[in-house]
């Protein structure tokens, strides 16, 4: 095995949590290496909902103007409709004008990550390794001292003061470190697909969930097309495939009649992406020398589209709390034989527990009280409190507040310690 490399912070996973943390730490002068096992970010139906809380963070980093130049769709309405009337009817434009951002930006995740990487590369202490698959942690002296990874050149060791698992819901590093999350279950899985949208836009817009007898789907206005999340009972995907595409198209047309004959565009199973839904959370996000954030620490339900945004918030909190300790450790010649104070690392979980647990509570409540019952064939009836337009609007705005702005929104507190003069290179 080649001689080990070294960095101050090694981050496994080039998703929103890992790249944002890498950017913020490099911006603060910390040597950081992000490892991504794929060769690019081009994977469809990943989280694309950039919430107001994340837009505010990008504003604080001076990136909003560049983000606005990326082709995307802004959504301002969130609705949930049944045949007996609306359950949810939220309009972000109703929030006070003191909130600078009152919309959701639907941005392809690969464009979002590319934007972050381009800016991170302006800092000399940032390094991104693509096609680098994490194999497991380096562990000795009772602590994790980095990680092992494989690329086209073979297997390598990367020593680090702090190693971060940000490699998603099926985190290889988390599993190799023996960190097992609590599983809270989910009554559904999701089929993602696309159907073209009429140019005249007479079908409405925003994000609208449609509920029928035994069926539920969300239609997201992406401008040229509808991105549709069709909910199916947990574990039923094989049976649905056996019933054929015609059966799926029939169900889509019944639940979303405005699609009409355009459901015929779903003419191949390759156009249907399957998402196995799960909700889980680690009891402890850390081991000596290791921290898990984002989906590696807490997998979220797709309800509310909060996953990418909570992951980014985790990254900001981690940088705010650990950039200075990492900088101090970086100056110590013996840093790879010492363990970063676990008490400092544990502050990340303490800081992020409220928004994580609070958001999952809302999601689990929606899964059990609504989604599960609908998929079991019950006919949903709006509770009495939601039958009045005023009360429904208040509750809708409250739910939007929780899901889109968060229980504890973070802000960038890390200083910027110098910037390289060269322009950002290609990803």
Rosetta blueprint (number, residue, H / E / L):
1 X L
2 X L
3 X L
4 X L
5 X E
6 X E
7 X E
8 X E
9 X E
10 X E
11 X E
12 X E
13 X L
14 X L
15 X L
16 X H
17 X H
18 X H
19 X H
20 X H
21 X H
22 X H
23 X H
24 X H
25 X H
26 X H
27 X H
28 X L
29 X L
30 X L
31 X L
32 X E
33 X E
34 X E
35 X E
36 X E
37 X L
38 X L
39 X L
40 X L
41 X L
42 X L
43 X L
44 X L
45 X L
46 X L
47 X L
48 X L
49 X E
50 X E
51 X L
52 X H
53 X H
54 X H
55 X H
56 X H
57 X H
58 X H
59 X H
60 X H
61 X L
62 X L
63 X L
64 X H
65 X H
66 X H
67 X H
68 X H
69 X L
70 X L
71 X L
72 X L
73 X E
74 X E
75 X E
76 X L
77 X E
78 X E
79 X E
80 X E
81 X E
82 X E
83 X L
84 X L
85 X E
86 X E
87 X E
88 X E
89 X E
90 X E
91 X E
92 X H
93 X H
94 X H
95 X L
96 X L
97 X L
98 X L
99 X L
100 X L
101 X L
102 X L
103 X L
104 X E
105 X E
106 X E
107 X L
108 X L
109 X H
110 X H
111 X H
112 X H
113 X H
114 X H
115 X H
116 X H
117 X H
118 X H
119 X H
120 X H
121 X L
122 X L
123 X L
124 X L
125 X L
126 X E
127 X E
128 X E
129 X E
130 X E
131 X L
132 X L
133 X E
134 X E
135 X E
136 X E
137 X E
138 X E
139 X E
140 X E
141 X L
142 X L
143 X E
144 X E
145 X E
146 X E
147 X E
148 X E
149 X E
150 X E
151 X E
152 X L
153 X L
154 X E
155 X E
156 X E
157 X E
158 X E
159 X E
160 X E
161 X E
162 X E
163 X E
164 X E
165 X E
166 X L
167 X L
168 X L
169 X L
170 X L
171 X L
172 X H
173 X H
174 X H
175 X H
176 X H
177 X L
178 X L
179 X L
180 X L
181 X L
182 X E
183 X E
184 X L
185 X L
186 X L
187 X L
188 X E
189 X E
190 X E
191 X E
192 X E
193 X E
194 X E
195 X E
196 X E
197 X L
198 X L
199 X L
200 X L
201 X L
202 X L
203 X L
204 X L
205 X L
206 X L
207 X E
208 X E
209 X E
210 X E
211 X E
212 X E
213 X L
214 X L
215 X E
216 X E
217 X E
218 X E
219 X E
220 X E
221 X E
222 X L
223 X L
224 X L
225 X E
226 X E
227 X E
228 X E
229 X E
230 X E
231 X E
232 X E
233 X E
234 X L
235 X L
236 X L
237 X H
238 X H
239 X H
240 X H
241 X H
242 X H
243 X H
244 X L
245 X H
246 X H
247 X H
248 X H
249 X H
250 X H
251 X H
252 X H
253 X H
254 X H
255 X H
256 X L
257 X H
258 X H
259 X H
260 X H
261 X H
262 X H
263 X H
264 X H
265 X H
266 X L
267 X L
268 X L
269 X H
270 X H
271 X H
272 X L
273 X E
274 X E
275 X E
276 X L
277 X L
278 X L
279 X L
280 X E
281 X E
282 X L
283 X L
284 X L
285 X L
286 X E
287 X E
288 X L
289 X L
290 X E
291 X E
292 X E
293 X L
294 X H
295 X H
296 X H
297 X L
298 X E
299 X E
300 X L
301 X L
302 X L
303 X H
304 X H
305 X H
306 X L
307 X H
308 X H
309 X H
310 X H
311 X H
312 X H
313 X H
314 X H
315 X H
316 X H
317 X H
318 X H
319 X H
320 X H
321 X H
322 X H
323 X H
324 X H
325 X H
326 X H
327 X H
328 X H
329 X H
330 X H
331 X L
332 X L
333 X L
334 X L
335 X H
336 X H
337 X H
338 X L
339 X L
340 X L
341 X L
342 X H
343 X H
344 X H
345 X H
346 X H
347 X H
348 X H
349 X H
350 X H
351 X H
352 X H
353 X H
354 X H
355 X H
356 X H
357 X H
358 X H
359 X H
360 X H
361 X H
362 X H
363 X H
364 X H
365 X H
366 X H
367 X H
368 X H
369 X H
370 X H
371 X H
372 X H
373 X H
374 X H
375 X H
376 X L
377 X L
378 X L
379 X L
380 X L
381 X L
382 X L
383 X L
384 X H
385 X H
386 X H
387 X L
388 X L
389 X H
390 X H
391 X H
392 X H
393 X H
394 X H
395 X H
396 X H
397 X H
398 X H
399 X H
400 X H
401 X H
402 X H
403 X H
404 X H
405 X H
406 X L
407 X L
408 X L
409 X L
410 X L
411 X L
412 X L
413 X L
414 X L
415 X L
416 X L
417 X L
418 X L
419 X L
420 X L
421 X L
422 X L
423 X L
424 X L
425 X L
426 X L
427 X L
